[in-house]
Amino acid sequence: MAPPSKSSGNSTPFWVPLVSGMIAGGVETVTVWPMEFIKTQLQLSSPANPLPYNSMSSGLRWTVQNSGFLGLYRGLAPTLIGSVPKAGIRFGLNAEIKGRLKDKDGKLTPGKNFVAGLGAGVSEALIIVAPVETVKTKCIDMNLPFLQGMKKIIATEGIGGLYQGAAATAMKQGSNQGLRFMWFNEYKKFMTSSGYSNPEKPNPLINLLGGMSAGCFSTLGNNPFDVVKTRMQGANSSQYSSTLDCFSQILKKEGVMGYYKGVAPRLMRVVPGQGVIFMSFEGIQDWVKKMAGI
């Protein structure tokens, strides 16, 4: 069934946040990919598979010295291909679900904002993120380019190999977007009621700071899911019988802090990334509306 021309309870057509999210997703991915690359490497490391670096800065320096600047963009292709429709689904569905959850006065509680983000996050995870993230993670882990890595995964594990860690990915994306959209919407309410922001004329700096704070909040809240997702999608994922087994093994072998492996580099990647995507989305959406005469 075709999507409705306008989001329920919302005067903005469904396609506007969809298209705006797609463009913003591409901008955000290219901007922060080097940090995502190092974060993934750090999360894949273990006592049995140590890395020659242990932080974001040393990882960036080591990669440039040994693989050149473009080495920081290994694995970008599958993520960029996926990030454009992924962000479109996220912002489009979030707007649609929010429209359906609004009360008679057009208002949303923090809980409803969380549910809208959760629904959008789980949807993007199952449609786009799971296969793309699996290929990305394994390409980085095996040091292979996108197409070669995907062919190897399919040859050795079948099509199902592209969906390893789908449950962990859905938990990670759902909680991520639920927390982010809840925080950002409450932040916008506060800034508007305090007189710092005019909803008719969004301030890019206000949106940048709001997105950054939303990224920080969501990262600290769901990093365990991100670590488990990465392990379940790595080249050594066969050591885990299920998502629950992965949670259990990490706790047993590495302790609670094992769930927060890579949290510092993830913050360094997510915080500016969410600042960029929320700021970009708000500005791009206004531009799209203007171009469409809305």
N, C-alpha and C positions, 0 to 999 in steps of 0.2 A: 504494500500500500504506500502510495506516495506520501511524503511528509506534508503536514499542513502548511499552507502558504504563510501562516503567521503562528508564532508560538502561542499556545493557549494562555490567555491572561496577559499577553504581551503584545504591544503594538508593533514590535520589530519582527519582520519576516524571518522564518527559521533559517533561511540560507545566509542571512547577513552575519550572525555569529559563526556560522559554519565556515564561510569563506574567510572571514577575518581571522579566525583561529588558525586556519591552514597557513596563511601568510605569516602570522606571528610565530607559528611553530617552526617554520623554516628559518626565520631570523634568529630565534633563540638557539636552535641547534648548532648552527654554524658559529655563533658567537662563543659558546661555552664548550664545544666538543673536546678540546685538549684536556680540560679538567675532568670531563666524563671518562675519557680514555684512561687517565692515570688512576682515577677512583676505582674503575673496574679492575685494573691490574692489581691494586692494593687489596681489593676484596677477594680476588682469586688466589692470593698468596696464602700459604700455610707453612707450618714448620717443615713439612716435607717438600714444599715448593717455594722456597724463599726468593725474594727479589733483590736486585742490587741497590735498591733504594727503599725508603720507608716513610716518605712524606710527599706531599704535592710538589713542593719546590724542587726537592732532589729528583723526583720522578720526571718532572718537566725538563730539568737540566740534563739528566742522564739520557733521556730519549732523544733530545736535540743533538747531543754530542755523538750518539751512536747510530741514530737513524736519520738525522737531519730534521729540519722543521716540519716537513710533510709527514714525518713519522708520527707526529702527534695527531694526525688525522686518519690514521689507519682505523678501519671499521666505521668511518663516517657514512659511507654510501648507504648501507642498509638502514641506518638510523635516520638519515635525512629523508630517504624514500618513505620511511614509516612515520616520521615526525609530522609531516605535512597533513596527511589525512587524520593522524592521531589527534593532533591539536584541534583540527576541525570538528571531529566527533566530540571531543571533550567540551569545547566551548558551545558548540551547537546543541548537544544534548543537555548540557547544564542549563542553558537558557530555556530549553523546552520543558525540562522537568520542573525548574523553578516556576515557570508560568503555570504549570498544573497544580503546584503546591501552594500558591499564594492564597491568602484568605480573601474575604469579600472586600477588604480595604486595600488589597494589593500588597500586603506585607508578608514577610517571611521570618520565622524564628531561626535562631542559630542551628537548631536541630534539623529544620527543613533544608537550610542551606547545605548542611553536612550531607543529608540524604541525596540532594541533587548532585553534589559533587561525587558522592559515592557511586551513584548510578552511572554517571558519565565516565568515571574512572574504570569501573568494572567493564563497561562496554568497550572502551578503547583498548583495554587489556586483552580481551578475548578476540576482538576483531583484528587488531593491528600489533599491539605490543609484544605479545607472547612469541610469535614466530620471528619478528624482527629483532627483538632483544636476544633471543636464543642464538641467531646467526651472528649478531654483533659480538656477543660475549665469547662464543666459540672461535670466531675469527681472530679476536684479540688473543685468546688463550692459546690457539694453535699457530698464531703468527701467519695467518693466511689471508689473501684478499677475499672480498665478498663472494664472488661467484665460485671460486675454487673451494672456499670453505663450505658454502651451501651444498655444492655437489658432493663433497666428502661426507657431510652430515646425512644427506639423503641416501648415499650409497652404503653407509655403514649402519645407519639407524632407521632408515625409512622416513616417510613423511612425518610420522609421529615424533621423530627426533626434533622437528622444528617447533614442537609444542611442549618440550620438556619444561617443567616448572610453571605451567599455565596457572595452576591453583595459587602458587606463591605470587605470581605476577598479578593476578586479579586482586589478591589481598593487598599487595603493595600499592598498585595503582588506585584501587578503590579508597583505601585509607588516605593515600596521598592527596587525591583530588578532593575528598570530603573535607579533610582538614584545611587544605589551601583555600577552597572556595568559601568555606565557613568563615575562616579568619579574614579573608580579603573583603567579603561583603560586610562583616561587622566593622572592619577598619574603615570602609567607605562611609558607613552610617555615622561612625564617630567623627570622622573628619568633616562630614557635611554638617552634622548638628553642632559642631564646635566652630563652624564658620571658616574652616581652613580650605574647604573644597566646594566648588559649585558643580553640581551634577550635570548642568547644562553645558559647562565648559571644563572638562576634565583637565587637571593639572598633571603634566607628564611626570614631574618630580614626585608628586604625591602618590601617583600610581606606581612609580618605580620603587619607592620606599615601602608601599603596601605589599607589592609583590615579593620584595626581598624578605620582609618580615613573615609573610605567609610561607615562603620557602623554608625559612629557619624553623618555624613552628612545626611544619609537616615533617621535616627531616628528623628532628629530635623525637617526634612522636612515632615514626614508623620505620626507623633504620633497621630493626631486626628483620622485617619483611624484605627489605632491600638486600640484605646480606644473604638471606636464605634463597631469594630469587636468583641472585647471581651464582650461588653455589649450584643450584639445581639446573642452571643453564650452562655451566662450565663444561669443559672437556672431560673432567673427572666426576661428572654427576652420577655415574653408574654406582658409586660407592654409597649412594643414598637410595633407599627403597621407596621413599615417599617424602612429601614436604614435611610431614610430622617427624619422620626419621631424621631429616636434615636438621630441624630445630633441636631435636634430642641430641644428636651427635655433636653439634656445635657447643651446646651447653656442657656436655660431658667432657669433651676434649679441650675446650678453650674457655669455659666459664661464661658468665653473663657478659663480660666485656667483648666476647667473640661476636656478639650481636651488634656491637657498635664499631666493628672493624671498618675502617674507611669513612667514619662519620665526619672527620675533619675535612678530608678532601671532598666528600659529598656536599658538605655545607659550602665549601668554596666554589663548587660547581652549581649547586641548586640555588643558593641565595641570589647571586647575580642573574642566573638563568631565569628564575621566576620574576625577578624585577624587570628583566628585558621583555619577557613574554606578556606579562600583565600590562606593562606600559605600552608595548607595541599593539596589543589587542585593542585597548581602549582607543588609541589614536587611529589605528587602521579601521576599526568599526565605524568611527565617525566619518572617515574618508569614504568608505564603501557606501554608507548611507547617503552622503552628499553626491557621490557619483551616480547613485541609483535614484536620486531625487526623492529620498524618503525623509 
